[in-house]
Amino acid sequence: MDKVEDYSGEKVLYVGERVKGKYGLVKAKVVTNDKREIDVDYRLKYKGSDWYVYDVTVVGVSLVKSYRVQFNNIIKQSSYEDLVKRLKDKLAAEE
């Protein structure tokens, strides 16, 4: 969240949290410069001695579900190996 605040300069409000066993949910709102509110939910899992974010939902759209759809389309059109190659190529291009 610090990176979001640093990058955009917009206000981030933490509006709630919930913990159930090893899973947690942090609810936030990003308030834009023109006063629009954007809902952001962080889904977390407790592992070892730390909490890890495993999904981010922005205005009801899950990052994990979006990637899952994209990955499934690539696998259906070509193969799992092609998906892995594309991901590795993308990472190498970003270095």
C-alpha positions as CSV (number, residue, x, y, z in Angstrom):
1,M,0.0,0.0,0.0
2,D,2.9,2.4,0.6
3,K,3.8,2.0,-3.1
4,V,0.3,2.9,-4.1
5,E,0.3,6.0,-2.0
6,D,3.8,7.0,-3.2
7,Y,3.1,6.5,-6.8
8,S,-0.3,8.1,-7.2
9,G,-0.4,10.8,-4.5
10,E,-4.0,9.8,-3.9
11,K,-5.4,9.1,-0.4
12,V,-5.7,5.5,0.7
13,L,-8.2,4.9,3.5
14,Y,-8.3,1.6,5.5
15,V,-11.9,0.8,6.2
16,G,-11.8,-2.6,7.8
17,E,-10.2,-6.0,8.3
18,R,-11.4,-9.5,9.0
19,V,-9.4,-12.6,10.1
20,K,-10.7,-16.1,9.9
21,G,-8.1,-18.7,10.8
22,K,-5.1,-18.3,8.6
23,Y,-6.9,-16.0,6.1
24,G,-7.5,-12.3,6.3
25,L,-9.2,-9.6,4.3
26,V,-8.2,-5.9,4.4
27,K,-10.7,-3.4,2.9
28,A,-9.5,-0.1,1.6
29,K,-10.6,2.8,-0.5
30,V,-8.5,4.9,-2.8
31,V,-9.8,8.4,-2.9
32,T,-8.8,10.1,-6.2
33,N,-7.9,13.7,-6.6
34,D,-11.4,14.3,-8.0
35,K,-12.9,12.7,-4.9
36,R,-14.0,9.4,-6.5
37,E,-13.7,6.4,-4.2
38,I,-12.3,3.1,-5.5
39,D,-12.8,0.0,-3.5
40,V,-9.7,-2.2,-3.0
41,D,-9.7,-5.5,-1.1
42,Y,-6.6,-7.4,-0.2
43,R,-6.9,-11.2,0.6
44,L,-4.1,-12.5,2.8
45,K,-2.8,-15.8,4.1
46,Y,-0.8,-16.2,7.3
47,K,2.3,-18.4,6.7
48,G,5.1,-18.9,9.1
49,S,5.2,-15.6,11.0
50,D,4.0,-13.3,8.2
51,W,0.9,-12.3,6.3
52,Y,1.1,-12.6,2.5
53,V,-1.2,-11.0,0.0
54,Y,-2.4,-13.6,-2.5
55,D,-5.1,-11.6,-4.3
56,V,-6.2,-8.0,-4.9
57,T,-9.7,-7.1,-5.9
58,V,-10.3,-3.6,-7.4
59,V,-13.9,-2.5,-7.8
60,G,-15.0,-6.1,-7.6
61,V,-12.5,-7.5,-10.2
62,S,-10.0,-10.1,-8.8
63,L,-6.5,-10.0,-10.1
64,V,-6.1,-13.8,-9.6
65,K,-9.3,-14.6,-11.5
66,S,-8.3,-12.2,-14.3
67,Y,-4.9,-14.0,-14.7
68,R,-6.6,-17.4,-14.4
69,V,-8.8,-16.6,-17.4
70,Q,-5.9,-15.3,-19.4
71,F,-3.7,-18.2,-18.6
72,N,-6.5,-20.7,-19.4
73,N,-7.0,-19.1,-22.8
74,I,-3.2,-19.4,-23.6
75,I,-3.2,-23.1,-22.5
76,K,-6.3,-23.9,-24.6
77,Q,-4.9,-22.1,-27.7
78,S,-1.4,-23.6,-27.4
79,S,0.0,-25.4,-24.3
80,Y,1.1,-25.1,-20.7
81,E,4.7,-25.0,-21.9
82,D,3.9,-22.0,-24.2
83,L,2.4,-20.2,-21.2
84,V,5.5,-20.8,-19.1
85,K,7.7,-19.6,-22.0
86,R,5.7,-16.4,-22.4
87,L,5.9,-15.7,-18.7
88,K,9.7,-16.3,-18.7
89,D,10.1,-14.1,-21.8
90,K,8.1,-11.3,-20.2
91,L,10.2,-11.4,-17.0
92,A,13.4,-11.4,-19.0
93,A,12.2,-8.4,-21.0
94,E,11.5,-6.5,-17.8
95,E,15.1,-7.0,-16.4
